[in-house]
């Protein structure tokens, strides 16, 4: 049975599953769908076509699904879709998609969004990610799985962040960060592999393969995409192949310090 404060405002048409908790002074749109076991703390606002999965913890003053901060938005039907078991902390702001980006912002499962995190329109977030306080993602940003963004870090629109990547706090990211890598600085550049994250999830042999490939890609002075294509054809490591594929397909480029060969 759901527990809903009599001081909450829930528009007709909203779909609320069993065991949902909704605190006082919340607003829930008539187009919202709230999955089983989700907890929504006081003063949270859920607008528009927002779908929230199961067992999410949404803390007070979060604003989810309000119209995109994009001057091209003209009232189209757009969506915000959130998976399961996420923790969405105080004063977070998640915008839905836009017509130009497919109409959807999509958040996976088991993520932690700390206070004041902003997800812009058409953002795609994988699973098991951590965004620390006041991390700010512009429109069309894509994050893989197990990625981490430090506090007070802005990410430029259309940037892609690969699996197990980490962006240090107080950085400013304007280019793509490949899987398994660590970037830091203003503007952020690659500093090596995200070894702390990798050691929690990846076998030592795969880490050794990534270390060797990182040196070949970013420290040899050879043309990056050309070297990634060669490595892709010669490696037996699926993680190295994933790294090379990301580099080959980048549109914004990779932020690393070029060395003369």
N, C-alpha and C positions, 0 to 999 in steps of 0.2 A: 504494500500500500504506500502511495506517495505521501510525502509530508509537504504541504504547500502553505506558506504563511497567508493569512487573510489579508495582509497588507501588500501582497504581490499583485501585479496587474498582468493577467494572461488573456490575450485576445482570443476570441472565438476562432476555432479552427486549429489552434496549436495542438500537436500530438505529444502527449506526455506519457511515457511508459511507466511501469511499476517501479516502486522503490526510489523514485526521484525525490530529492529534497530541494525546495526552492525557498530561499529566505525572504525576509521582509523587503519591500520597496524594490523588488525586481520587476523588470518589464520583459515579457515574452511575446514575440510577434505571433500573429495568427498563422503564419507560414512556417513556423519553427517546428522542428521535431527533436525531442529530447529522449535519449536512450536510457535504458534501465540502469538504475544505480548511480546515476549522475547526481552530483551535489552542486548546487548553484547558490553561492553565498549572497548576502544582502547587497542591494544597490547595483546588481549586475543587470545589464541591458543586452538582450538578444534580439536583433532586428532581422527583417527580411527573410529570405529563403535560406535559413541556416539549419543544417542537420548536425546534431551532436550525438555521437555514439554512446557506448555504455561505460559506466564507471569512471567518468571524468570528474575531476575536482576543479571547480571554477570558483575562484576566490572573489572577494568583494570588489565592486567597481570595474570589473571587466566589461568591455564593450565589444560584442561579437556580431559581425554581419552588417554594421552600418555602411552606408553607401560609399563606394570607392572614392578616394581622394584623387580623382582624375578628372580634369576639366572636360575630357571627351565623353564622360559618362552622361547619358541622356535619359536615364530612367529605365533602361533595359532590364529584363528579368535575368538576374545573376545569382550565384550561389556561394555559400561558404559551407564546406563539408569538413567535419572534424571526426576523427576516428575514436578509438577507445583508450581508456586508462591514461589520459593526459592530465597533467597538472598545469593549470592556467592561472597564474598568480595575479595579484592586485594590479589594477590600472592598465592591464593589457588591452591592445586594440587590434582586432583582426578584421580586415576588409574583405568583402567578396571579390569575385572576378569582374572582368569587363568583357564587352563583346569582342574587343580586339585581342583578347588573350584567351579566348575559349569560354569565358563566362564563369569560371570556377576558381576559387582558392581552395586548395585541398591540403589538409593536415592529416598525417598518419596517426599512429598509436604509440603509446608509452613515451611521449615527449614531455619535457619540462620547459615551460615558458615562465621565466622569472618576471618580477615586477616591471611594468612599463615597456615590455616588449611590444613592438609593432610589426605586424605582417601586412604588407601592402597588397594591392590587388593582384590576382593571378599568381600568387606565390604557391609553390609546391614544396611541402615538407615531408620527408620520409618518416621512419620510425626510430625511436630511441635517440632522438636528438636533444641537446640542451642548448637553450638560448638564455644567456645570463642577463642580468638587469639592464634594461634600456638598450638592448640590441635592437637595431632598426633595419628592417628589410624593405627595400623599395619594390616596386611592381615587377612581376615576372621572374623573381629570384627563385632558383630551384636548389633544394638541399637534398642530399642522399640520406642514407641511414647512419646512425651513430656519429653524426657530425656535431661539433660544438662551436658555438660563437660566444666569445667573451663579452663582458659587460661594456656598455657605451660604444659599441662598434656598429657603424653604419655600413650597409652593403648596397652597392649601386644596382640600379635596375638591370635585369637580364643576366646578372651574374649567376654562375653555377658553382655549387660547392659539392664535392664528391663524398662518397662514403668514408667514414672514419677521419675526415679532415677536421682540423681545428684552426680557428681564427682567434688570435689572442685578443685580450681586452684592450679597449681604447685604440684599436686599429681603424683603418678606413679602407675597405676593400672595393676595388673597382674592376678587377679582373677575376677570371675563373681560378678556383683552387682545386687541383686534382685530388682524387681519392688518396687517403693515407698520409697527406702532407700537412705540415704546420706552416701557417703564414702569420706574419706579425709586422706592425709598423704603420706609419702614415706617410705615404700610401703603403699598404701591406705588400710584402714580398715573401716568397718561400724562404723558410729557415731550416728546412729539413723534413724528416718524417715525423708524424705524430706518434712517437714511440710509446708514450704512456698509454694512449688509447689502444694502440695495436697490441701491446703486451697483454691486455685484458681479454682480447678476443681472437688473436691470430697466432698460429703455430710459429715457433722460432725459425723453421726452415723458410716459411713464407716471408717473415721479416727480413731474413738474410737476403732473399731474392729481391725484395723491394729496395733494400739498401744498395745493392749492386746496381739495380736499374736506375735508382735516383742519381747515383754518381754519373752513370753513363748519359742520362738525359740532361741533367742540370749543371754538371760540373766539368763536362768534357769539352765544352766550347763548340760542339757540333750542332748543326741545325736541328732545332728541337723536334719538329713534326717529322722530319726525315728520319731522325734517330728513333722516334717512337714507332714509326712504321717498321723499321728493321727489327727492333726488339719484339714487337708484336708477333712477327713471323718466326722468331727464333726461340722465344721463351716457352717453357712448359708450365709456368705459374699462371693460374687464372687471375690472381691478384695483379700481377704485372700486366697481363693482357688488359685488365680493366683500367689500370692506370694509363696504358698506352692509348686505348680507345678514347678515353676522356680527352687526352692531349690532342689526338688527331682531329677530334670533332669540335674543339673549342672555337667559339666565335669571337669572344672578347680577348683572347690571349691569356697567357699564363704569366703571373708576375714573379719573375726571378731575375737575379743579377747575372747578366751575360758575361761569360769569360771568353777571352780570346783563345782559339785553338792553337 
